[in-house]
Amino acid sequence: MPYALFCNDAQISKAYPGEADVWKLAERSGLVVDVSADDERPGPRRVLDNDYEIRPCPAAQGEDPAQNKAEAERQSRTELNLNS
């Protein structure tokens, strides 16, 4: 099942093939933050900013999660080349 980024129960990203793909999108968008250690988990850990979550979702009609992933990777490479 594909995954997407949600905020307050509204889907705010395209569907992607895996949860890790959405984490990459969230990180590039500045939605991933580091939190300090607590009693249960030593060391810092990365979490989504307030009200954001990654959940499984059905792809919209005609949407191809694999194509969404490929487009996001192309865009990321283009941005890296422009910043070099």
mmCIF file of the N, C-alpha and C atoms, coordinates in Angstrom:
data_MODEL
# 
_entry.id   MODEL 
# 
loop_
_atom_site.group_PDB 
_atom_site.id 
_atom_site.type_symbol 
_atom_site.label_atom_id 
_atom_site.label_alt_id 
_atom_site.label_comp_id 
_atom_site.label_asym_id 
_atom_site.label_entity_id 
_atom_site.label_seq_id 
_atom_site.pdbx_PDB_ins_code 
_atom_site.Cartn_x 
_atom_site.Cartn_y 
_atom_site.Cartn_z 
_atom_site.occupancy 
_atom_site.B_iso_or_equiv 
_atom_site.pdbx_formal_charge 
_atom_site.auth_seq_id 
_atom_site.auth_comp_id 
_atom_site.auth_asym_id 
_atom_site.auth_atom_id 
_atom_site.pdbx_PDB_model_num 
ATOM 1   N N  . MET A 1 1  ? 0.841  -1.181 0.000   1.00 0.00 ? 1  MET A N  1 
ATOM 2   C CA . MET A 1 1  ? 0.000  0.000  0.000   1.00 0.00 ? 1  MET A CA 1 
ATOM 3   C C  . MET A 1 1  ? 0.884  1.241  0.000   1.00 0.00 ? 1  MET A C  1 
ATOM 4   N N  . PRO A 1 2  ? 0.527  2.244  -0.755  1.00 0.00 ? 2  PRO A N  1 
ATOM 5   C CA . PRO A 1 2  ? 1.297  3.493  -0.779  1.00 0.00 ? 2  PRO A CA 1 
ATOM 6   C C  . PRO A 1 2  ? 1.154  4.273  0.531   1.00 0.00 ? 2  PRO A C  1 
ATOM 7   N N  . TYR A 1 3  ? 2.042  5.242  0.700   1.00 0.00 ? 3  TYR A N  1 
ATOM 8   C CA . TYR A 1 3  ? 2.047  6.116  1.875   1.00 0.00 ? 3  TYR A CA 1 
ATOM 9   C C  . TYR A 1 3  ? 2.044  7.567  1.413   1.00 0.00 ? 3  TYR A C  1 
ATOM 10  N N  . ALA A 1 4  ? 1.562  8.453  2.303   1.00 0.00 ? 4  ALA A N  1 
ATOM 11  C CA . ALA A 1 4  ? 1.552  9.883  2.015   1.00 0.00 ? 4  ALA A CA 1 
ATOM 12  C C  . ALA A 1 4  ? 1.723  10.653 3.319   1.00 0.00 ? 4  ALA A C  1 
ATOM 13  N N  . LEU A 1 5  ? 2.000  11.935 3.183   1.00 0.00 ? 5  LEU A N  1 
ATOM 14  C CA . LEU A 1 5  ? 2.130  12.841 4.312   1.00 0.00 ? 5  LEU A CA 1 
ATOM 15  C C  . LEU A 1 5  ? 0.769  13.458 4.593   1.00 0.00 ? 5  LEU A C  1 
ATOM 16  N N  . PHE A 1 6  ? 0.396  13.474 5.868   1.00 0.00 ? 6  PHE A N  1 
ATOM 17  C CA . PHE A 1 6  ? -0.885 14.022 6.297   1.00 0.00 ? 6  PHE A CA 1 
ATOM 18  C C  . PHE A 1 6  ? -0.666 15.114 7.335   1.00 0.00 ? 6  PHE A C  1 
ATOM 19  N N  . CYS A 1 7  ? -1.576 16.070 7.369   1.00 0.00 ? 7  CYS A N  1 
ATOM 20  C CA . CYS A 1 7  ? -1.597 17.099 8.412   1.00 0.00 ? 7  CYS A CA 1 
ATOM 21  C C  . CYS A 1 7  ? -3.058 17.283 8.816   1.00 0.00 ? 7  CYS A C  1 
ATOM 22  N N  . ASN A 1 8  ? -3.332 17.071 10.101  1.00 0.00 ? 8  ASN A N  1 
ATOM 23  C CA . ASN A 1 8  ? -4.709 17.181 10.603  1.00 0.00 ? 8  ASN A CA 1 
ATOM 24  C C  . ASN A 1 8  ? -5.685 16.374 9.762   1.00 0.00 ? 8  ASN A C  1 
ATOM 25  N N  . ASP A 1 9  ? -5.327 15.132 9.488   1.00 0.00 ? 9  ASP A N  1 
ATOM 26  C CA . ASP A 1 9  ? -6.155 14.174 8.740   1.00 0.00 ? 9  ASP A CA 1 
ATOM 27  C C  . ASP A 1 9  ? -6.343 14.495 7.263   1.00 0.00 ? 9  ASP A C  1 
ATOM 28  N N  . ALA A 1 10 ? -5.692 15.541 6.764   1.00 0.00 ? 10 ALA A N  1 
ATOM 29  C CA . ALA A 1 10 ? -5.779 15.868 5.335   1.00 0.00 ? 10 ALA A CA 1 
ATOM 30  C C  . ALA A 1 10 ? -4.492 15.408 4.649   1.00 0.00 ? 10 ALA A C  1 
ATOM 31  N N  . GLN A 1 11 ? -4.612 14.700 3.548   1.00 0.00 ? 11 GLN A N  1 
ATOM 32  C CA . GLN A 1 11 ? -3.446 14.275 2.786   1.00 0.00 ? 11 GLN A CA 1 
ATOM 33  C C  . GLN A 1 11 ? -2.858 15.491 2.090   1.00 0.00 ? 11 GLN A C  1 
ATOM 34  N N  . ILE A 1 12 ? -1.561 15.755 2.336   1.00 0.00 ? 12 ILE A N  1 
ATOM 35  C CA . ILE A 1 12 ? -0.938 16.946 1.767   1.00 0.00 ? 12 ILE A CA 1 
ATOM 36  C C  . ILE A 1 12 ? 0.189  16.618 0.796   1.00 0.00 ? 12 ILE A C  1 
ATOM 37  N N  . SER A 1 13 ? 0.406  15.339 0.523   1.00 0.00 ? 13 SER A N  1 
ATOM 38  C CA . SER A 1 13 ? 1.415  14.969 -0.469  1.00 0.00 ? 13 SER A CA 1 
ATOM 39  C C  . SER A 1 13 ? 0.822  13.943 -1.423  1.00 0.00 ? 13 SER A C  1 
ATOM 40  N N  . LYS A 1 14 ? 1.535  13.732 -2.486  1.00 0.00 ? 14 LYS A N  1 
ATOM 41  C CA . LYS A 1 14 ? 1.186  12.641 -3.390  1.00 0.00 ? 14 LYS A CA 1 
ATOM 42  C C  . LYS A 1 14 ? 1.461  11.334 -2.672  1.00 0.00 ? 14 LYS A C  1 
ATOM 43  N N  . ALA A 1 15 ? 0.961  10.260 -3.210  1.00 0.00 ? 15 ALA A N  1 
ATOM 44  C CA . ALA A 1 15 ? 1.219  8.926  -2.671  1.00 0.00 ? 15 ALA A CA 1 
ATOM 45  C C  . ALA A 1 15 ? 2.565  8.429  -3.203  1.00 0.00 ? 15 ALA A C  1 
ATOM 46  N N  . TYR A 1 16 ? 3.325  7.755  -2.324  1.00 0.00 ? 16 TYR A N  1 
ATOM 47  C CA . TYR A 1 16 ? 4.628  7.194  -2.675  1.00 0.00 ? 16 TYR A CA 1 
ATOM 48  C C  . TYR A 1 16 ? 4.635  5.715  -2.317  1.00 0.00 ? 16 TYR A C  1 
ATOM 49  N N  . PRO A 1 17 ? 5.497  4.931  -2.981  1.00 0.00 ? 17 PRO A N  1 
ATOM 50  C CA . PRO A 1 17 ? 5.462  3.480  -2.779  1.00 0.00 ? 17 PRO A CA 1 
ATOM 51  C C  . PRO A 1 17 ? 5.742  3.033  -1.347  1.00 0.00 ? 17 PRO A C  1 
ATOM 52  N N  . GLY A 1 18 ? 6.625  3.724  -0.634  1.00 0.00 ? 18 GLY A N  1 
ATOM 53  C CA . GLY A 1 18 ? 6.980  3.281  0.705   1.00 0.00 ? 18 GLY A CA 1 
ATOM 54  C C  . GLY A 1 18 ? 7.047  4.415  1.707   1.00 0.00 ? 18 GLY A C  1 
ATOM 55  N N  . GLU A 1 19 ? 6.994  4.058  2.961   1.00 0.00 ? 19 GLU A N  1 
ATOM 56  C CA . GLU A 1 19 ? 7.056  5.040  4.043   1.00 0.00 ? 19 GLU A CA 1 
ATOM 57  C C  . GLU A 1 19 ? 8.369  5.821  4.016   1.00 0.00 ? 19 GLU A C  1 
ATOM 58  N N  . ALA A 1 20 ? 9.473  5.146  3.695   1.00 0.00 ? 20 ALA A N  1 
ATOM 59  C CA . ALA A 1 20 ? 10.780 5.810  3.642   1.00 0.00 ? 20 ALA A CA 1 
ATOM 60  C C  . ALA A 1 20 ? 10.804 6.918  2.588   1.00 0.00 ? 20 ALA A C  1 
ATOM 61  N N  . ASP A 1 21 ? 10.080 6.730  1.497   1.00 0.00 ? 21 ASP A N  1 
ATOM 62  C CA . ASP A 1 21 ? 10.020 7.755  0.452   1.00 0.00 ? 21 ASP A CA 1 
ATOM 63  C C  . ASP A 1 21 ? 9.364  9.030  0.982   1.00 0.00 ? 21 ASP A C  1 
ATOM 64  N N  . VAL A 1 22 ? 8.344  8.874  1.802   1.00 0.00 ? 22 VAL A N  1 
ATOM 65  C CA . VAL A 1 22 ? 7.648  10.036 2.360   1.00 0.00 ? 22 VAL A CA 1 
ATOM 66  C C  . VAL A 1 22 ? 8.519  10.720 3.415   1.00 0.00 ? 22 VAL A C  1 
ATOM 67  N N  . TRP A 1 23 ? 9.289  9.929  4.184   1.00 0.00 ? 23 TRP A N  1 
ATOM 68  C CA . TRP A 1 23 ? 10.228 10.528 5.142   1.00 0.00 ? 23 TRP A CA 1 
ATOM 69  C C  . TRP A 1 23 ? 11.228 11.423 4.414   1.00 0.00 ? 23 TRP A C  1 
ATOM 70  N N  . LYS A 1 24 ? 11.737 10.965 3.268   1.00 0.00 ? 24 LYS A N  1 
ATOM 71  C CA . LYS A 1 24 ? 12.681 11.785 2.490   1.00 0.00 ? 24 LYS A CA 1 
ATOM 72  C C  . LYS A 1 24 ? 12.027 13.086 2.045   1.00 0.00 ? 24 LYS A C  1 
ATOM 73  N N  . LEU A 1 25 ? 10.797 13.005 1.565   1.00 0.00 ? 25 LEU A N  1 
ATOM 74  C CA . LEU A 1 25 ? 10.053 14.195 1.155   1.00 0.00 ? 25 LEU A CA 1 
ATOM 75  C C  . LEU A 1 25 ? 9.867  15.150 2.334   1.00 0.00 ? 25 LEU A C  1 
ATOM 76  N N  . ALA A 1 26 ? 9.482  14.622 3.475   1.00 0.00 ? 26 ALA A N  1 
ATOM 77  C CA . ALA A 1 26 ? 9.266  15.447 4.669   1.00 0.00 ? 26 ALA A CA 1 
ATOM 78  C C  . ALA A 1 26 ? 10.567 16.119 5.106   1.00 0.00 ? 26 ALA A C  1 
ATOM 79  N N  . GLU A 1 27 ? 11.662 15.381 5.027   1.00 0.00 ? 27 GLU A N  1 
ATOM 80  C CA . GLU A 1 27 ? 12.954 15.960 5.413   1.00 0.00 ? 27 GLU A CA 1 
ATOM 81  C C  . GLU A 1 27 ? 13.350 17.092 4.470   1.00 0.00 ? 27 GLU A C  1 
ATOM 82  N N  . ARG A 1 28 ? 13.206 16.884 3.163   1.00 0.00 ? 28 ARG A N  1 
ATOM 83  C CA . ARG A 1 28 ? 13.525 17.940 2.196   1.00 0.00 ? 28 ARG A CA 1 
ATOM 84  C C  . ARG A 1 28 ? 12.634 19.161 2.379   1.00 0.00 ? 28 ARG A C  1 
ATOM 85  N N  . SER A 1 29 ? 11.425 18.941 2.885   1.00 0.00 ? 29 SER A N  1 
ATOM 86  C CA . SER A 1 29 ? 10.481 20.033 3.087   1.00 0.00 ? 29 SER A CA 1 
ATOM 87  C C  . SER A 1 29 ? 10.659 20.733 4.435   1.00 0.00 ? 29 SER A C  1 
ATOM 88  N N  . GLY A 1 30 ? 11.602 20.256 5.242   1.00 0.00 ? 30 GLY A N  1 
ATOM 89  C CA . GLY A 1 30 ? 11.853 20.875 6.539   1.00 0.00 ? 30 GLY A CA 1 
ATOM 90  C C  . GLY A 1 30 ? 10.861 20.482 7.617   1.00 0.00 ? 30 GLY A C  1 
ATOM 91  N N  . LEU A 1 31 ? 10.212 19.344 7.474   1.00 0.00 ? 31 LEU A N  1 
ATOM 92  C CA . LEU A 1 31 ? 9.197  18.922 8.431   1.00 0.00 ? 31 LEU A CA 1 
ATOM 93  C C  . LEU A 1 31 ? 9.702  17.898 9.438   1.00 0.00 ? 31 LEU A C  1 
ATOM 94  N N  . VAL A 1 32 ? 10.982 17.552 9.370   1.00 0.00 ? 32 VAL A N  1 
ATOM 95  C CA . VAL A 1 32 ? 11.559 16.587 10.297  1.00 0.00 ? 32 VAL A CA 1 
ATOM 96  C C  . VAL A 1 32 ? 12.412 17.343 11.299  1.00 0.00 ? 32 VAL A C  1 
ATOM 97  N N  . VAL A 1 33 ? 12.195 17.065 12.576  1.00 0.00 ? 33 VAL A N  1 
ATOM 98  C CA . VAL A 1 33 ? 12.938 17.740 13.639  1.00 0.00 ? 33 VAL A CA 1 
ATOM 99  C C  . VAL A 1 33 ? 13.611 16.697 14.530  1.00 0.00 ? 33 VAL A C  1 
ATOM 100 N N  . ASP A 1 34 ? 14.669 17.127 15.200  1.00 0.00 ? 34 ASP A N  1 
ATOM 101 C CA . ASP A 1 34 ? 15.348 16.276 16.181  1.00 0.00 ? 34 ASP A CA 1 
ATOM 102 C C  . ASP A 1 34 ? 14.758 16.552 17.552  1.00 0.00 ? 34 ASP A C  1 
ATOM 103 N N  . VAL A 1 35 ? 14.505 15.509 18.311  1.00 0.00 ? 35 VAL A N  1 
ATOM 104 C CA . VAL A 1 35 ? 14.057 15.676 19.686  1.00 0.00 ? 35 VAL A CA 1 
ATOM 105 C C  . VAL A 1 35 ? 15.081 15.028 20.597  1.00 0.00 ? 35 VAL A C  1 
ATOM 106 N N  . SER A 1 36 ? 15.187 15.548 21.794  1.00 0.00 ? 36 SER A N  1 
ATOM 107 C CA . SER A 1 36 ? 16.182 15.024 22.720  1.00 0.00 ? 36 SER A CA 1 
ATOM 108 C C  . SER A 1 36 ? 15.734 13.690 23.300  1.00 0.00 ? 36 SER A C  1 
ATOM 109 N N  . ALA A 1 37 ? 16.681 13.049 23.918  1.00 0.00 ? 37 ALA A N  1 
ATOM 110 C CA . ALA A 1 37 ? 16.447 11.721 24.475  1.00 0.00 ? 37 ALA A CA 1 
ATOM 111 C C  . ALA A 1 37 ? 15.429 11.769 25.605  1.00 0.00 ? 37 ALA A C  1 
ATOM 112 N N  . ASP A 1 38 ? 14.776 10.644 25.814  1.00 0.00 ? 38 ASP A N  1 
ATOM 113 C CA . ASP A 1 38 ? 13.910 10.488 26.976  1.00 0.00 ? 38 ASP A CA 1 
ATOM 114 C C  . ASP A 1 38 ? 14.279 9.174  27.656  1.00 0.00 ? 38 ASP A C  1 
ATOM 115 N N  . ASP A 1 39 ? 13.548 8.800  28.665  1.00 0.00 ? 39 ASP A N  1 
ATOM 116 C CA . ASP A 1 39 ? 13.877 7.592  29.417  1.00 0.00 ? 39 ASP A CA 1 
ATOM 117 C C  . ASP A 1 39 ? 13.762 6.328  28.580  1.00 0.00 ? 39 ASP A C  1 
ATOM 118 N N  . GLU A 1 40 ? 12.848 6.330  27.620  1.00 0.00 ? 40 GLU A N  1 
ATOM 119 C CA . GLU A 1 40 ? 12.624 5.131  26.817  1.00 0.00 ? 40 GLU A CA 1 
ATOM 120 C C  . GLU A 1 40 ? 13.610 4.990  25.669  1.00 0.00 ? 40 GLU A C  1 
ATOM 121 N N  . ARG A 1 41 ? 14.046 6.118  25.099  1.00 0.00 ? 41 ARG A N  1 
ATOM 122 C CA . ARG A 1 41 ? 14.945 6.079  23.937  1.00 0.00 ? 41 ARG A CA 1 
ATOM 123 C C  . ARG A 1 41 ? 16.144 6.983  24.187  1.00 0.00 ? 41 ARG A C  1 
ATOM 124 N N  . PRO A 1 42 ? 17.296 6.389  24.374  1.00 0.00 ? 42 PRO A N  1 
ATOM 125 C CA . PRO A 1 42 ? 18.486 7.224  24.576  1.00 0.00 ? 42 PRO A CA 1 
ATOM 126 C C  . PRO A 1 42 ? 18.913 7.884  23.272  1.00 0.00 ? 42 PRO A C  1 
ATOM 127 N N  . GLY A 1 43 ? 19.517 9.043  23.374  1.00 0.00 ? 43 GLY A N  1 
ATOM 128 C CA . GLY A 1 43 ? 20.029 9.749  22.199  1.00 0.00 ? 43 GLY A CA 1 
ATOM 129 C C  . GLY A 1 43 ? 18.930 10.489 21.463  1.00 0.00 ? 43 GLY A C  1 
ATOM 130 N N  . PRO A 1 44 ? 19.321 11.431 20.623  1.00 0.00 ? 44 PRO A N  1 
ATOM 131 C CA . PRO A 1 44 ? 18.321 12.183 19.863  1.00 0.00 ? 44 PRO A CA 1 
ATOM 132 C C  . PRO A 1 44 ? 17.646 11.295 18.818  1.00 0.00 ? 44 PRO A C  1 
ATOM 133 N N  . ARG A 1 45 ? 16.449 11.670 18.458  1.00 0.00 ? 45 ARG A N  1 
ATOM 134 C CA . ARG A 1 45 ? 15.731 10.933 17.413  1.00 0.00 ? 45 ARG A CA 1 
ATOM 135 C C  . ARG A 1 45 ? 15.003 11.928 16.531  1.00 0.00 ? 45 ARG A C  1 
ATOM 136 N N  . ARG A 1 46 ? 14.689 11.515 15.331  1.00 0.00 ? 46 ARG A N  1 
ATOM 137 C CA . ARG A 1 46 ? 14.032 12.380 14.346  1.00 0.00 ? 46 ARG A CA 1 
ATOM 138 C C  . ARG A 1 46 ? 12.543 12.060 14.323  1.00 0.00 ? 46 ARG A C  1 
ATOM 139 N N  . VAL A 1 47 ? 11.751 13.109 14.356  1.00 0.00 ? 47 VAL A N  1 
ATOM 140 C CA . VAL A 1 47 ? 10.298 12.955 14.298  1.00 0.00 ? 47 VAL A CA 1 
ATOM 141 C C  . VAL A 1 47 ? 9.731  14.011 13.357  1.00 0.00 ? 47 VAL A C  1 
ATOM 142 N N  . LEU A 1 48 ? 8.488  13.832 12.977  1.00 0.00 ? 48 LEU A N  1 
ATOM 143 C CA . LEU A 1 48 ? 7.812  14.830 12.156  1.00 0.00 ? 48 LEU A CA 1 
ATOM 144 C C  . LEU A 1 48 ? 7.387  15.997 13.034  1.00 0.00 ? 48 LEU A C  1 
ATOM 145 N N  . ASP A 1 49 ? 7.412  17.187 12.468  1.00 0.00 ? 49 ASP A N  1 
ATOM 146 C CA . ASP A 1 49 ? 6.972  18.384 13.166  1.00 0.00 ? 49 ASP A CA 1 
ATOM 147 C C  . ASP A 1 49 ? 5.502  18.222 13.576  1.00 0.00 ? 49 ASP A C  1 
ATOM 148 N N  . ASN A 1 50 ? 5.035  19.101 14.438  1.00 0.00 ? 50 ASN A N  1 
ATOM 149 C CA . ASN A 1 50 ? 3.669  19.044 14.981  1.00 0.00 ? 50 ASN A CA 1 
ATOM 150 C C  . ASN A 1 50 ? 2.614  18.836 13.903  1.00 0.00 ? 50 ASN A C  1 
ATOM 151 N N  . ASP A 1 51 ? 1.652  17.995 14.221  1.00 0.00 ? 51 ASP A N  1 
ATOM 152 C CA . ASP A 1 51 ? 0.469  17.740 13.398  1.00 0.00 ? 51 ASP A CA 1 
ATOM 153 C C  . ASP A 1 51 ? 0.733  17.031 12.074  1.00 0.00 ? 51 ASP A C  1 
ATOM 154 N N  . TYR A 1 52 ? 1.970  16.645 11.789  1.00 0.00 ? 52 TYR A N  1 
ATOM 155 C CA . TYR A 1 52 ? 2.273  15.914 10.563  1.00 0.00 ? 52 TYR A CA 1 
ATOM 156 C C  . TYR A 1 52 ? 2.438  14.441 10.893  1.00 0.00 ? 52 TYR A C  1 
ATOM 157 N N  . GLU A 1 53 ? 2.013  13.595 9.988   1.00 0.00 ? 53 GLU A N  1 
ATOM 158 C CA . GLU A 1 53 ? 2.214  12.164 10.153  1.00 0.00 ? 53 GLU A CA 1 
ATOM 159 C C  . GLU A 1 53 ? 2.252  11.491 8.785   1.00 0.00 ? 53 GLU A C  1 
ATOM 160 N N  . ILE A 1 54 ? 2.867  10.338 8.747   1.00 0.00 ? 54 ILE A N  1 
ATOM 161 C CA . ILE A 1 54 ? 2.948  9.538  7.530   1.00 0.00 ? 54 ILE A CA 1 
ATOM 162 C C  . ILE A 1 54 ? 2.043  8.336  7.744   1.00 0.00 ? 54 ILE A C  1 
ATOM 163 N N  . ARG A 1 55 ? 1.133  8.138  6.791   1.00 0.00 ? 55 ARG A N  1 
ATOM 164 C CA . ARG A 1 55 ? 0.166  7.049  6.922   1.00 0.00 ? 55 ARG A CA 1 
ATOM 165 C C  . ARG A 1 55 ? -0.010 6.341  5.588   1.00 0.00 ? 55 ARG A C  1 
ATOM 166 N N  . PRO A 1 56 ? -0.407 5.071  5.654   1.00 0.00 ? 56 PRO A N  1 
ATOM 167 C CA . PRO A 1 56 ? -0.769 4.390  4.416   1.00 0.00 ? 56 PRO A CA 1 
ATOM 168 C C  . PRO A 1 56 ? -2.033 5.024  3.840   1.00 0.00 ? 56 PRO A C  1 
ATOM 169 N N  . CYS A 1 57 ? -2.133 5.008  2.534   1.00 0.00 ? 57 CYS A N  1 
ATOM 170 C CA . CYS A 1 57 ? -3.295 5.594  1.875   1.00 0.00 ? 57 CYS A CA 1 
ATOM 171 C C  . CYS A 1 57 ? -3.454 4.960  0.497   1.00 0.00 ? 57 CYS A C  1 
ATOM 172 N N  . PRO A 1 58 ? -4.644 4.966  -0.030  1.00 0.00 ? 58 PRO A N  1 
ATOM 173 C CA . PRO A 1 58 ? -4.803 4.502  -1.406  1.00 0.00 ? 58 PRO A CA 1 
ATOM 174 C C  . PRO A 1 58 ? -4.309 5.585  -2.368  1.00 0.00 ? 58 PRO A C  1 
ATOM 175 N N  . ALA A 1 59 ? -3.752 5.178  -3.465  1.00 0.00 ? 59 ALA A N  1 
ATOM 176 C CA . ALA A 1 59 ? -3.356 6.146  -4.491  1.00 0.00 ? 59 ALA A CA 1 
ATOM 177 C C  . ALA A 1 59 ? -4.619 6.705  -5.136  1.00 0.00 ? 59 ALA A C  1 
ATOM 178 N N  . ALA A 1 60 ? -4.565 7.964  -5.496  1.00 0.00 ? 60 ALA A N  1 
ATOM 179 C CA . ALA A 1 60 ? -5.697 8.579  -6.188  1.00 0.00 ? 60 ALA A CA 1 
ATOM 180 C C  . ALA A 1 60 ? -5.874 7.899  -7.543  1.00 0.00 ? 60 ALA A C  1 
ATOM 181 N N  . GLN A 1 61 ? -7.062 7.981  -8.082  1.00 0.00 ? 61 GLN A N  1 
ATOM 182 C CA . GLN A 1 61 ? -7.325 7.360  -9.370  1.00 0.00 ? 61 GLN A CA 1 
ATOM 183 C C  . GLN A 1 61 ? -6.370 7.935  -10.415 1.00 0.00 ? 61 GLN A C  1 
ATOM 184 N N  . GLY A 1 62 ? -5.669 7.059  -11.117 1.00 0.00 ? 62 GLY A N  1 
ATOM 185 C CA . GLY A 1 62 ? -4.732 7.475  -12.147 1.00 0.00 ? 62 GLY A CA 1 
ATOM 186 C C  . GLY A 1 62 ? -3.364 7.870  -11.624 1.00 0.00 ? 62 GLY A C  1 
ATOM 187 N N  . GLU A 1 63 ? -3.184 7.860  -10.300 1.00 0.00 ? 63 GLU A N  1 
ATOM 188 C CA . GLU A 1 63 ? -1.899 8.233  -9.708  1.00 0.00 ? 63 GLU A CA 1 
ATOM 189 C C  . GLU A 1 63 ? -0.994 7.009  -9.627  1.00 0.00 ? 63 GLU A C  1 
ATOM 190 N N  . ASP A 1 64 ? 0.277  7.189  -9.945  1.00 0.00 ? 64 ASP A N  1 
ATOM 191 C CA . ASP A 1 64 ? 1.258  6.114  -9.882  1.00 0.00 ? 64 ASP A CA 1 
ATOM 192 C C  . ASP A 1 64 ? 2.309  6.468  -8.830  1.00 0.00 ? 64 ASP A C  1 
ATOM 193 N N  . PRO A 1 65 ? 2.269  5.828  -7.648  1.00 0.00 ? 65 PRO A N  1 
ATOM 194 C CA . PRO A 1 65 ? 3.231  6.145  -6.601  1.00 0.00 ? 65 PRO A CA 1 
ATOM 195 C C  . PRO A 1 65 ? 4.689  5.991  -7.043  1.00 0.00 ? 65 PRO A C  1 
ATOM 196 N N  . ALA A 1 66 ? 4.985  5.000  -7.873  1.00 0.00 ? 66 ALA A N  1 
ATOM 197 C CA . ALA A 1 66 ? 6.361  4.816  -8.351  1.00 0.00 ? 66 ALA A CA 1 
ATOM 198 C C  . ALA A 1 66 ? 6.785  6.000  -9.219  1.00 0.00 ? 66 ALA A C  1 
ATOM 199 N N  . GLN A 1 67 ? 5.884  6.509  -10.031 1.00 0.00 ? 67 GLN A N  1 
ATOM 200 C CA . GLN A 1 67 ? 6.191  7.675  -10.863 1.00 0.00 ? 67 GLN A CA 1 
ATOM 201 C C  . GLN A 1 67 ? 6.371  8.910  -9.978  1.00 0.00 ? 67 GLN A C  1 
ATOM 202 N N  . ASN A 1 68 ? 5.562  9.057  -8.926  1.00 0.00 ? 68 ASN A N  1 
ATOM 203 C CA . ASN A 1 68 ? 5.734  10.169 -7.994  1.00 0.00 ? 68 ASN A CA 1 
ATOM 204 C C  . ASN A 1 68 ? 7.117  10.136 -7.358  1.00 0.00 ? 68 ASN A C  1 
ATOM 205 N N  . LYS A 1 69 ? 7.564  8.929  -6.986  1.00 0.00 ? 69 LYS A N  1 
ATOM 206 C CA . LYS A 1 69 ? 8.892  8.780  -6.386  1.00 0.00 ? 69 LYS A CA 1 
ATOM 207 C C  . LYS A 1 69 ? 9.972  9.181  -7.386  1.00 0.00 ? 69 LYS A C  1 
ATOM 208 N N  . ALA A 1 70 ? 9.861  8.708  -8.614  1.00 0.00 ? 70 ALA A N  1 
ATOM 209 C CA . ALA A 1 70 ? 10.863 9.033  -9.639  1.00 0.00 ? 70 ALA A CA 1 
ATOM 210 C C  . ALA A 1 70 ? 10.910 10.538 -9.897  1.00 0.00 ? 70 ALA A C  1 
ATOM 211 N N  . GLU A 1 71 ? 9.753  11.193 -9.944  1.00 0.00 ? 71 GLU A N  1 
ATOM 212 C CA . GLU A 1 71 ? 9.717  12.643 -10.157 1.00 0.00 ? 71 GLU A CA 1 
ATOM 213 C C  . GLU A 1 71 ? 10.359 13.385 -8.988  1.00 0.00 ? 71 GLU A C  1 
ATOM 214 N N  . ALA A 1 72 ? 10.096 12.942 -7.763  1.00 0.00 ? 72 ALA A N  1 
ATOM 215 C CA . ALA A 1 72 ? 10.686 13.580 -6.581  1.00 0.00 ? 72 ALA A CA 1 
ATOM 216 C C  . ALA A 1 72 ? 12.205 13.418 -6.590  1.00 0.00 ? 72 ALA A C  1 
ATOM 217 N N  . GLU A 1 73 ? 12.689 12.253 -6.996  1.00 0.00 ? 73 GLU A N  1 
ATOM 218 C CA . GLU A 1 73 ? 14.144 12.032 -7.058  1.00 0.00 ? 73 GLU A CA 1 
ATOM 219 C C  . GLU A 1 73 ? 14.779 12.903 -8.133  1.00 0.00 ? 73 GLU A C  1 
ATOM 220 N N  . ARG A 1 74 ? 14.122 13.035 -9.291  1.00 0.00 ? 74 ARG A N  1 
ATOM 221 C CA . ARG A 1 74 ? 14.639 13.915 -10.342 1.00 0.00 ? 74 ARG A CA 1 
ATOM 222 C C  . ARG A 1 74 ? 14.691 15.358 -9.864  1.00 0.00 ? 74 ARG A C  1 
ATOM 223 N N  . GLN A 1 75 ? 13.641 15.791 -9.207  1.00 0.00 ? 75 GLN A N  1 
ATOM 224 C CA . GLN A 1 75 ? 13.592 17.161 -8.700  1.00 0.00 ? 75 GLN A CA 1 
ATOM 225 C C  . GLN A 1 75 ? 14.683 17.392 -7.652  1.00 0.00 ? 75 GLN A C  1 
ATOM 226 N N  . SER A 1 76 ? 14.905 16.419 -6.802  1.00 0.00 ? 76 SER A N  1 
ATOM 227 C CA . SER A 1 76 ? 15.945 16.538 -5.778  1.00 0.00 ? 76 SER A CA 1 
ATOM 228 C C  . SER A 1 76 ? 17.322 16.653 -6.416  1.00 0.00 ? 76 SER A C  1 
ATOM 229 N N  . ARG A 1 77 ? 17.584 15.841 -7.428  1.00 0.00 ? 77 ARG A N  1 
ATOM 230 C CA . ARG A 1 77 ? 18.880 15.913 -8.134  1.00 0.00 ? 77 ARG A CA 1 
ATOM 231 C C  . ARG A 1 77 ? 19.050 17.256 -8.824  1.00 0.00 ? 77 ARG A C  1 
ATOM 232 N N  . THR A 1 78 ? 17.980 17.765 -9.428  1.00 0.00 ? 78 THR A N  1 
ATOM 233 C CA . THR A 1 78 ? 18.028 19.067 -10.095 1.00 0.00 ? 78 THR A CA 1 
ATOM 234 C C  . THR A 1 78 ? 18.337 20.161 -9.097  1.00 0.00 ? 78 THR A C  1 
ATOM 235 N N  . GLU A 1 79 ? 17.701 20.126 -7.930  1.00 0.00 ? 79 GLU A N  1 
ATOM 236 C CA . GLU A 1 79 ? 17.958 21.126 -6.887  1.00 0.00 ? 79 GLU A CA 1 
ATOM 237 C C  . GLU A 1 79 ? 19.394 21.052 -6.409  1.00 0.00 ? 79 GLU A C  1 
ATOM 238 N N  . LEU A 1 80 ? 19.939 19.841 -6.269  1.00 0.00 ? 80 LEU A N  1 
ATOM 239 C CA . LEU A 1 80 ? 21.320 19.689 -5.840  1.00 0.00 ? 80 LEU A CA 1 
ATOM 240 C C  . LEU A 1 80 ? 22.276 20.268 -6.884  1.00 0.00 ? 80 LEU A C  1 
ATOM 241 N N  . ASN A 1 81 ? 21.988 20.046 -8.156  1.00 0.00 ? 81 ASN A N  1 
ATOM 242 C CA . ASN A 1 81 ? 22.839 20.588 -9.215  1.00 0.00 ? 81 ASN A CA 1 
ATOM 243 C C  . ASN A 1 81 ? 22.785 22.109 -9.266  1.00 0.00 ? 81 ASN A C  1 
ATOM 244 N N  . LEU A 1 82 ? 21.643 22.685 -9.001  1.00 0.00 ? 82 LEU A N  1 
ATOM 245 C CA . LEU A 1 82 ? 21.501 24.136 -9.023  1.00 0.00 ? 82 LEU A CA 1 
ATOM 246 C C  . LEU A 1 82 ? 22.230 24.767 -7.846  1.00 0.00 ? 82 LEU A C  1 
ATOM 247 N N  . ASN A 1 83 ? 22.314 24.080 -6.728  1.00 0.00 ? 83 ASN A N  1 
ATOM 248 C CA . ASN A 1 83 ? 22.972 24.620 -5.536  1.00 0.00 ? 83 ASN A CA 1 
ATOM 249 C C  . ASN A 1 83 ? 24.487 24.393 -5.552  1.00 0.00 ? 83 ASN A C  1 
ATOM 250 N N  . SER A 1 84 ? 24.984 23.649 -6.499  1.00 0.00 ? 84 SER A N  1 
ATOM 251 C CA . SER A 1 84 ? 26.429 23.361 -6.553  1.00 0.00 ? 84 SER A CA 1 
ATOM 252 C C  . SER A 1 84 ? 27.195 24.499 -7.151  1.00 0.00 ? 84 SER A C  1 
# 
